[in-house]
């Protein structure tokens, strides 16, 4: 991979620099004013939320995937590489879909938040493939997925006029099912032969919990990052309460579903299912679902996620030959679909009596058609209340808007799964040096590893490597039926 990785990244970086030079310019808030200074700079209000989201991408997602006992470097390191790569690529792709009048890509704080959302999509897909693909395969996947995800979002938001403030459909659902489709195409029977390396150890689960805590704390910023005014306030509050309810039910259900019926907690559930409430409330987070509604969504999300880890993942692995390393189907896939369903229901019952004139900010397609009496009367009221000029809409009913929400979910699933299948076959090409059985879930072939502290194992040629100074090789042993780590003292 030495020469291939260098050439691949160098070519893409050169292309990005050229495209940035031709198309990318500062937005109004970042320009040096040629006339009167603009006092409406959005950096002060938006940067704190951007910072939270940025931490989620690099610390939250990165450390969440460090549970693999022999793949910690790959989890955090490749997360950083993929995220950085997508931030540049997504800036271009999103920009080409939203060019300014002079054909340029204007960047501001909102645009870099959008780029972070794009990175989240690919990192979610990476979770399904963790330990089973190499650096180059992840970069190629990121190139393809970023384009498809941005096009899907463009169709949903610009043309179907749907709502999805926390991007649960366009980020979480898309990323999960894209990654699962790729994983299904790349499925190999020998992945089960490497199962001894796929588990965790005590300290790796602690590191993964760091990622969980960062994601949990900052998820309200993720869902509310692109919202404004009272919508942003609602997004933060609803996400906050959804996460709390989700966490409580996760602990309760994890104890109840203990394999040995002793009421013990499962760290996999705590690391992942506690976050499902943030995903499930994403589509409706800025809508008027009321605090009780946020609690209900979080409760259902926690149940769905824990049940998924306990029953659905083993079934998918055994019956569908679909291996999901991090369980993204349970944290992002099913909760993302739940978010879309909650969005359909909430949109179908949205009324002007609850939202006032802001109803038409949420759902511009519900504005009456131009030239109708309804539009004339509504436009006058809208202006008198200080909302400004009202643009004509499509005259959709509440039910019609809900129908388009469902259509957006269907399109997301089709593009994600179809695109993932095609990408999977591309990643199987010999040029990308797909990892061998010995390289699965193992840092040794791809990173310079310090001998001290690394679990005992073998490299691709069968040679012994690892920490000879350790007194135990229990790091490679699974938990036994009683939950104790099986330790074998080395001679």
VEXVEXBA-80697 format. One line per field, with one value per residue (C-alpha): residue number from 1; x, y, z. Coordinates in Angstrom, 1 decimal, always signed. Layout:
REM VEXVEXBA-80697
pos	c(NUM;...)
u	c(X;...)
v	c(Y;...)
w	c(Z;...)
REM end
This chain:
REM VEXVEXBA-80697
pos	c(1;2;3;4;5;6;7;8;9;10;11;12;13;14;15;16;17;18;19;20;21;22;23;24;25;26;27;28;29;30;31;32;33;34;35;36;37;38;39;40;41;42;43;44;45;46;47;48;49;50;51;52;53;54;55;56;57;58;59;60;61;62;63;64;65;66;67;68;69;70;71;72;73;74;75;76;77;78;79;80;81;82;83;84;85;86;87;88;89;90;91;92;93;94;95;96;97;98;99;100;101;102;103;104;105;106;107;108;109;110;111;112;113;114;115;116;117;118;119;120;121;122;123;124;125;126;127;128;129;130;131;132;133;134;135;136;137;138;139;140;141;142;143;144;145;146;147;148;149;150;151;152;153;154;155;156;157;158;159;160;161;162;163;164;165;166;167;168;169;170;171;172;173;174;175;176;177;178;179;180;181;182;183;184;185;186;187;188;189;190;191;192;193;194;195;196;197;198;199;200;201;202;203;204;205;206;207;208;209;210;211;212;213;214;215;216;217;218;219;220;221;222;223;224;225;226;227;228;229;230;231;232;233;234;235;236;237;238;239;240;241;242;243;244;245;246;247;248;249;250;251;252;253;254;255;256;257;258;259;260;261;262;263;264;265;266;267;268;269;270;271;272;273;274;275;276;277;278;279;280;281;282;283;284;285;286;287;288;289;290;291;292;293;294;295;296;297;298;299;300;301;302;303;304;305;306;307;308;309;310;311;312;313;314;315;316;317;318;319;320;321;322;323;324;325;326;327;328;329;330;331;332;333;334;335;336;337;338;339;340;341;342;343;344;345;346;347;348;349;350;351;352;353;354;355;356;357;358;359;360;361;362;363;364;365;366;367;368;369;370;371;372;373;374;375;376;377;378;379;380;381;382;383;384;385;386;387;388;389;390;391;392;393;394;395;396;397;398;399;400;401;402;403;404;405;406;407;408;409;410;411;412;413;414;415;416;417;418;419;420;421;422;423;424;425;426;427;428;429;430;431;432;433;434;435;436;437;438;439;440;441;442;443;444;445;446;447;448;449;450;451;452;453;454;455;456;457;458;459;460;461;462;463;464;465;466;467;468;469;470;471;472;473;474;475;476;477;478;479;480;481;482;483;484;485;486;487;488;489;490;491)
u	c(+0.0;+3.0;+3.0;-0.7;-1.9;+0.5;-0.5;-4.3;-4.2;-1.8;-4.0;-7.2;-5.5;-4.2;-7.6;-9.2;-6.7;-7.4;-11.1;-11.0;-8.9;-11.4;-14.7;-14.5;-14.8;-15.6;-19.2;-20.5;-19.7;-16.0;-15.3;-13.4;-16.1;-15.7;-18.5;-20.2;-19.2;-21.7;-22.6;-24.6;-21.7;-23.0;-19.7;-20.5;-23.8;-23.0;-19.4;-20.0;-22.4;-20.0;-17.3;-19.5;-20.3;-16.6;-15.7;-18.4;-16.8;-13.2;-13.5;-17.0;-17.1;-13.4;-13.3;-16.7;-15.1;-12.1;-13.8;-11.9;-9.0;-6.4;-7.8;-7.6;-5.1;-7.3;-10.5;-9.2;-6.7;-8.8;-11.7;-9.5;-8.3;-11.8;-13.4;-10.7;-11.0;-14.8;-14.8;-12.9;-14.8;-18.3;-17.5;-17.1;-20.0;-22.5;-21.2;-21.7;-25.3;-25.9;-23.7;-24.1;-25.3;-21.8;-21.1;-19.0;-19.1;-19.5;-18.3;-19.4;-20.0;-23.2;-21.4;-18.7;-21.4;-23.0;-19.5;-19.4;-22.8;-21.5;-18.5;-20.9;-22.6;-19.4;-18.2;-21.5;-20.9;-17.4;-18.7;-20.3;-17.0;-14.6;-11.6;-12.6;-11.4;-8.1;-7.2;-7.7;-11.0;-12.3;-11.2;-12.8;-16.0;-15.9;-15.6;-18.7;-20.8;-20.4;-21.6;-24.7;-25.5;-25.3;-27.5;-30.0;-30.2;-30.5;-33.5;-35.2;-34.6;-34.7;-37.1;-39.4;-39.3;-39.2;-38.1;-35.2;-33.4;-31.2;-30.7;-31.8;-32.9;-30.2;-27.2;-28.0;-30.4;-28.4;-25.1;-26.3;-27.9;-25.1;-22.6;-24.7;-25.0;-21.3;-20.7;-23.1;-21.2;-17.9;-19.0;-16.6;-17.0;-13.5;-14.7;-16.0;-12.6;-11.2;-13.9;-11.4;-10.0;-13.3;-14.2;-13.2;-11.1;-11.8;-9.7;-10.8;-14.4;-13.5;-12.0;-15.1;-17.2;-15.3;-16.7;-20.2;-20.0;-18.8;-21.5;-24.2;-23.2;-23.0;-25.9;-28.2;-25.8;-25.8;-29.5;-29.9;-26.8;-28.5;-31.8;-32.5;-34.4;-37.1;-36.6;-33.0;-34.1;-36.7;-34.2;-31.8;-34.6;-36.2;-32.9;-31.9;-35.0;-35.0;-31.4;-32.3;-35.3;-33.3;-30.5;-32.8;-34.6;-31.3;-30.0;-33.3;-33.7;-30.0;-30.2;-33.5;-32.1;-28.8;-27.8;-27.3;-30.4;-28.5;-29.5;-26.1;-25.5;-24.0;-21.4;-22.3;-25.8;-24.6;-22.0;-24.4;-28.1;-28.0;-27.4;-30.3;-32.6;-30.5;-31.0;-34.7;-35.7;-33.6;-36.3;-38.8;-36.4;-37.3;-41.0;-43.6;-43.6;-43.7;-41.3;-43.5;-43.2;-39.4;-39.4;-41.6;-39.4;-36.3;-38.0;-39.0;-35.5;-33.8;-36.0;-35.5;-31.7;-31.2;-33.5;-31.5;-28.2;-29.6;-31.6;-31.5;-27.7;-27.0;-29.9;-28.6;-25.2;-26.4;-29.3;-28.5;-24.7;-24.6;-21.7;-22.1;-19.0;-20.3;-24.0;-24.8;-28.1;-29.2;-27.8;-28.3;-30.4;-33.5;-33.6;-33.2;-36.2;-38.1;-37.2;-38.6;-41.9;-42.1;-41.6;-44.4;-46.8;-45.8;-46.0;-49.4;-50.9;-49.1;-51.5;-51.4;-53.0;-49.8;-47.1;-48.6;-47.1;-43.9;-45.8;-45.0;-41.3;-41.2;-43.3;-42.9;-44.7;-47.8;-48.1;-51.0;-50.4;-49.6;-52.6;-55.1;-57.2;-55.7;-52.2;-53.1;-54.7;-52.0;-49.3;-50.8;-51.1;-47.5;-46.1;-48.1;-46.8;-43.2;-42.3;-41.4;-42.4;-44.1;-43.0;-45.7;-45.8;-47.3;-50.6;-49.9;-52.1;-50.7;-51.4;-49.7;-46.6;-46.5;-46.7;-43.6;-41.8;-42.5;-41.3;-38.0;-37.4;-38.0;-35.7;-33.0;-33.2;-33.1;-30.0;-28.2;-28.7;-28.3;-25.2;-23.8;-24.1;-22.3;-19.6;-19.1;-18.3;-15.9;-14.1;-13.7;-11.4;-7.9;-6.3;-7.5;-5.7;-8.6;-7.4;-6.7;-8.2;-5.1;-5.4;-9.0;-9.6;-5.8;-3.6;-0.4;-0.3;-1.2;+0.4;+3.8;+2.9;+4.9;+5.5;+4.8;+1.1;-0.1;-1.9;-0.1;-0.9;+0.6;+1.3;+0.2;+3.1;+2.2;+5.1;+4.6;+4.4;+3.0;+4.1;+6.4;+6.7;+3.0;+2.2;-1.1;-2.5;-6.0;-6.5;-7.2;-9.6;-13.4;-15.4;-16.4;-19.9;-19.5;-18.3;-14.7;-11.8;-10.2;-6.5;-3.7;-0.4;+2.5;+5.4)
v	c(+0.0;+2.3;+3.8;+3.4;+5.3;+8.1;+8.4;+8.2;+10.9;+13.1;+13.1;+13.9;+16.7;+18.2;+18.1;+19.6;+22.5;+23.2;+23.1;+25.3;+27.8;+28.0;+27.8;+28.5;+32.0;+33.5;+34.2;+37.6;+37.3;+36.5;+39.0;+42.2;+44.9;+47.2;+49.3;+49.7;+47.0;+44.2;+43.9;+40.8;+38.3;+34.9;+33.5;+34.5;+32.7;+29.6;+28.8;+27.3;+24.8;+24.1;+23.4;+20.9;+19.1;+19.1;+17.5;+14.8;+13.9;+13.6;+12.5;+11.2;+8.9;+8.2;+6.9;+5.2;+2.8;+2.0;-1.0;-3.5;-4.9;-4.8;-2.0;+1.1;+3.0;+2.2;+3.3;+6.7;+7.3;+6.3;+8.2;+11.3;+10.6;+9.9;+12.9;+15.4;+14.0;+14.3;+17.9;+19.0;+16.9;+17.7;+21.4;+21.0;+18.6;+20.6;+23.8;+22.6;+21.8;+25.3;+27.6;+31.3;+33.5;+34.1;+30.3;+30.3;+28.2;+30.6;+29.3;+30.4;+28.8;+27.1;+25.5;+24.0;+22.6;+21.0;+19.5;+18.0;+16.5;+14.9;+13.5;+12.0;+10.1;+8.4;+7.8;+6.0;+3.8;+3.2;+1.7;-1.2;-1.9;-1.2;-3.6;-5.2;-2.6;-0.7;+3.0;+3.1;+1.3;+3.9;+6.8;+5.4;+4.7;+8.3;+9.7;+7.8;+8.1;+11.8;+12.5;+10.2;+11.5;+15.2;+14.5;+12.7;+15.6;+18.0;+16.1;+15.9;+19.5;+21.5;+19.6;+17.6;+20.4;+18.0;+18.8;+17.0;+19.5;+16.9;+15.1;+11.7;+10.6;+12.2;+11.4;+8.6;+6.5;+7.0;+6.3;+3.2;+1.5;+2.5;+0.9;-2.2;-2.6;-2.3;-4.8;-7.3;-7.2;-7.6;-10.3;-13.2;-16.4;-16.0;-12.9;-15.3;-17.0;-13.7;-13.3;-13.7;-10.3;-8.7;-8.4;-5.9;-5.8;-3.9;-0.8;-0.6;-0.4;+2.4;+4.3;+3.7;+5.1;+8.3;+8.6;+7.9;+10.6;+13.3;+12.3;+12.3;+15.7;+17.4;+15.8;+18.8;+20.9;+18.4;+18.5;+22.2;+23.3;+24.5;+25.6;+29.3;+31.3;+29.4;+26.4;+26.0;+26.4;+23.6;+21.4;+21.6;+21.0;+18.1;+16.4;+16.9;+15.1;+12.4;+11.4;+11.3;+9.0;+6.9;+6.4;+5.4;+2.8;+1.5;+0.7;-0.9;-3.0;-4.0;-5.4;-7.3;-8.9;-10.1;-13.4;-15.2;-13.7;-12.2;-8.6;-7.4;-4.5;-4.9;-2.3;-2.6;-1.4;+1.5;+2.7;+2.8;+2.5;+5.5;+7.6;+6.4;+9.0;+11.7;+10.0;+9.2;+12.8;+14.4;+14.8;+16.3;+18.0;+21.6;+20.9;+21.3;+17.8;+19.0;+17.7;+14.7;+13.8;+14.0;+11.6;+9.1;+9.2;+8.7;+5.8;+4.0;+4.6;+3.0;-0.1;-0.5;-0.1;-2.5;-5.1;-4.7;-5.4;-8.3;-10.0;-8.4;-8.1;-11.9;-12.7;-10.5;-12.0;-15.6;-15.5;-12.6;-12.9;-9.2;-8.4;-5.1;-4.4;-1.5;-2.2;+0.9;-0.6;-0.4;+3.0;+4.8;+2.7;+1.7;+4.9;+6.9;+5.2;+5.8;+9.5;+9.5;+7.9;+10.3;+13.1;+11.8;+11.7;+15.1;+16.8;+15.3;+16.9;+20.3;+23.2;+27.0;+27.1;+25.6;+27.2;+30.5;+32.0;+30.1;+27.1;+28.4;+28.8;+25.1;+24.0;+26.5;+24.0;+24.5;+28.1;+28.5;+28.8;+32.2;+34.2;+32.6;+34.4;+32.3;+33.4;+37.0;+37.0;+34.9;+37.0;+40.2;+38.7;+37.2;+40.7;+42.5;+40.2;+41.0;+37.9;+39.7;+38.8;+35.4;+33.4;+31.3;+27.6;+24.4;+24.6;+21.3;+20.0;+18.6;+15.1;+16.0;+17.2;+14.0;+12.0;+13.8;+13.0;+9.3;+9.7;+11.2;+8.2;+5.8;+7.7;+7.7;+4.0;+3.3;+5.5;+4.3;+0.6;+0.8;+3.0;+0.8;-2.3;-0.7;+0.7;-2.7;-4.3;-1.4;-2.0;-5.7;-4.9;-6.4;-2.9;-1.9;-4.8;-6.0;-7.2;-10.9;-13.0;-12.4;-8.6;-8.3;-6.3;-5.9;-2.8;-4.7;-4.7;-1.1;+0.8;+1.0;-0.7;-0.2;-3.7;-2.8;-3.1;-4.6;-7.9;-11.0;-12.2;-13.1;-11.2;-12.1;-14.5;-16.3;-14.8;-14.1;-10.5;-8.4;-7.5;-10.3;-8.5;-9.1;-11.7;-12.7;-13.1;-12.8;-9.8;-12.2;-14.4;-13.8;-13.5;-16.9;-17.8;-16.3;-13.0;-13.4;-12.8;-16.1;-15.6;-18.0;-17.2;-17.2;-19.5)
w	c(+0.0;+0.4;-3.1;-3.8;-0.7;-1.4;-5.1;-4.3;-1.6;-3.5;-6.7;-4.8;-2.8;-6.0;-7.6;-4.5;-4.5;-8.1;-7.7;-4.6;-6.4;-9.3;-7.5;-3.8;-2.3;+1.1;+1.8;+2.7;+6.4;+5.7;+3.0;+3.4;+3.0;+0.0;+1.3;+4.7;+7.2;+7.7;+11.4;+11.0;+11.1;+12.1;+13.5;+17.1;+17.3;+15.1;+15.9;+19.3;+17.8;+15.0;+17.5;+19.3;+16.0;+15.0;+18.3;+17.7;+14.3;+15.5;+19.2;+19.5;+16.4;+16.6;+20.2;+19.9;+17.5;+19.7;+21.4;+19.1;+21.1;+18.3;+16.1;+18.3;+16.0;+12.9;+14.7;+15.7;+13.0;+10.0;+11.4;+11.3;+7.8;+6.4;+8.2;+6.9;+3.4;+3.3;+4.7;+1.6;-0.9;+0.6;+0.5;-3.3;-4.0;-1.8;-3.4;-6.9;-6.1;-4.6;-6.8;-6.4;-9.2;-10.4;-10.5;-7.3;-4.1;-1.2;+2.2;+5.7;+9.1;+7.9;+5.0;+7.2;+9.5;+6.4;+5.6;+9.0;+8.5;+5.3;+7.2;+9.7;+6.9;+5.8;+9.3;+10.1;+7.0;+8.2;+11.4;+9.5;+7.8;+10.7;+10.6;+7.3;+4.8;+4.4;+4.0;+0.3;+0.3;+2.8;+0.7;-2.5;-0.5;+0.8;-2.7;-4.0;-0.9;-0.4;-4.0;-3.6;-0.1;-1.2;-4.2;-2.0;+0.4;-2.5;-3.8;-0.4;+0.8;-2.4;-4.6;-2.2;+0.4;+3.3;+6.9;+8.6;+10.9;+12.5;+9.2;+10.6;+7.1;+5.1;+7.4;+9.8;+7.7;+4.5;+6.2;+7.9;+5.0;+2.6;+4.9;+5.4;+1.6;+1.1;+4.0;+2.4;-0.9;+0.9;+3.2;+3.6;+5.5;+7.0;+8.9;+11.5;+11.8;+13.0;+15.6;+18.5;+17.4;+16.9;+20.6;+23.2;+26.4;+29.6;+28.7;+25.0;+26.2;+28.5;+25.6;+23.5;+26.3;+26.0;+22.5;+23.7;+26.4;+23.9;+21.4;+24.1;+25.4;+22.1;+20.2;+20.8;+18.9;+16.0;+15.7;+16.2;+14.3;+11.2;+12.8;+13.6;+16.2;+18.2;+16.0;+17.2;+20.8;+20.4;+18.7;+21.6;+24.2;+22.4;+21.7;+25.4;+26.7;+24.1;+25.0;+28.7;+28.2;+25.8;+28.3;+31.2;+29.2;+27.7;+31.2;+32.3;+29.2;+29.0;+32.5;+31.7;+28.6;+30.2;+28.5;+31.8;+33.3;+36.2;+35.5;+34.5;+32.1;+28.6;+27.7;+24.0;+24.8;+27.0;+24.5;+21.6;+22.4;+24.8;+21.7;+19.7;+21.1;+19.4;+16.1;+16.5;+17.4;+14.6;+12.0;+14.4;+16.8;+15.7;+15.4;+18.1;+19.4;+23.1;+25.8;+26.4;+22.7;+22.9;+25.9;+24.0;+20.9;+23.1;+25.0;+21.8;+20.3;+23.3;+23.1;+19.3;+19.7;+22.6;+21.0;+17.8;+19.4;+21.4;+18.6;+15.2;+14.7;+15.3;+13.0;+10.2;+10.6;+10.5;+8.1;+5.8;+5.9;+6.8;+9.2;+11.0;+13.1;+15.2;+14.9;+12.9;+12.0;+15.7;+16.4;+13.1;+10.8;+12.7;+14.8;+11.6;+10.1;+13.4;+13.1;+9.6;+10.8;+13.6;+11.1;+8.9;+11.8;+13.2;+9.8;+9.1;+12.2;+12.0;+12.1;+12.0;+15.5;+16.9;+14.8;+13.7;+10.6;+11.2;+9.9;+6.4;+7.3;+8.2;+5.2;+2.3;+0.0;+2.1;+1.1;-1.4;-5.1;-6.6;-7.8;-5.5;-3.0;-0.2;-1.1;-1.3;+2.2;+3.8;+2.2;+3.7;+7.2;+7.0;+6.1;+8.8;+11.5;+10.6;+8.7;+5.5;+2.0;+1.5;-1.6;-3.3;-2.6;-4.0;-2.0;-0.2;+2.6;+5.8;+4.5;+1.2;+3.0;+5.1;+1.9;+0.6;+3.8;+3.2;-0.4;+0.8;+3.1;+0.2;-2.1;+0.7;+1.1;-2.6;-3.2;-0.1;-0.7;-4.4;-4.2;-1.4;-3.5;-6.5;-4.2;-2.6;-6.0;-6.8;-3.5;-4.3;-7.2;-6.7;-7.1;-3.6;-1.8;+0.3;+3.7;+4.1;+7.0;+9.1;+8.6;+9.7;+12.9;+13.3;+13.3;+12.9;+9.1;+8.7;+11.6;+13.3;+16.6;+19.8;+21.2;+24.8;+25.6;+22.3;+22.7;+21.7;+18.2;+14.8;+11.7;+8.2;+7.8;+11.0;+12.9;+16.6;+17.6;+20.4;+23.9;+25.1;+28.5;+29.3;+31.9;+30.3;+26.8;+28.0;+25.7;+22.9;+24.9;+24.8;+28.0;+29.3;+30.4;+33.8;+32.5;+33.7;+31.3;+30.6;+31.5;+30.5;+32.1;+29.6;+30.3)
REM end
